[in-house]
Amino acid sequence: MAKKKSSKPRKQRFKLHHPQSAPKSPVTDLRNQTEFDRLVLASDKPTIIDFWAEWCVPCKATAPAFAAAAERLGDQVNFCKVNTEKNRTVAQSFNIRSIPTMIMMHQGEVIDIKVGATNQAGIEKMANKLIALAAKTKSKEAAAVPAPAAARTAEPSEVDAPEPAAIEHSATPSGFLGKVKSLFAS
């Protein structure tokens, strides 16, 4: 006995994927040096960069935690990923030897580096460290803005001259690379 064909169309089992309707991910995939320069180095927002590869099991284990942290804190910190197999230029510029590696950056400067798999709490701790640093930097910049000329009471040479401690501080490199350079300087 042959099956009767129905004149009704088959119900679609799966939803069609429409890229236009897909929500934007809070994690940015950096595909080349130009994107890195534009989205990380030129950004005022602090950034956490996850260096990973498709074949790396710890990288795959860390990815959901990285995405979850980005969902929670993506409005205050940029979360970016760099595939070391497809974007060797950026990976080599940071001398990435082990993955996963996460690099925290602010204003074009490396603040800290974490090598190895990390859970969501660890990633959020790194992000909160960057948020605090950005707030501190912002308050220093606001304090460094000179008062309008009418509000000045001191001589211009006194107002414009930096403090000796500020000169000393600005001459020393800061962040992670500054720490490394200071170890080799002595």
Sequence and secondary structure as in RCSB ss.txt:
>XXXX:A:sequence
MAKKKSSKPRKQRFKLHHPQSAPKSPVTDLRNQTEFDRLVLASDKPTIIDFWAEWCVPCKATAPAFAAAAERLGD
QVNFCKVNTEKNRTVAQSFNIRSIPTMIMMHQGEVIDIKVGATNQAGIEKMANKLIALAAKTKSKEAAAVPAPAA
ARTAEPSEVDAPEPAAIEHSATPSGFLGKVKSLFAS
>XXXX:A:secstr
      SS    SS    GGGS   SEEE  SHHHHIIIIIT SS EEEEEE TT HHHHHHHHHHHHHHHHHTT
TSEEEEEETTT HHHHHHTT  SSSEEEEEETTEEEEEEES   HHHHHHHHHHHHHHHHHHHHHHHHHS   GG
G  S HHHHHS  HHHHHHHHS  HHHHHHHHHHH 
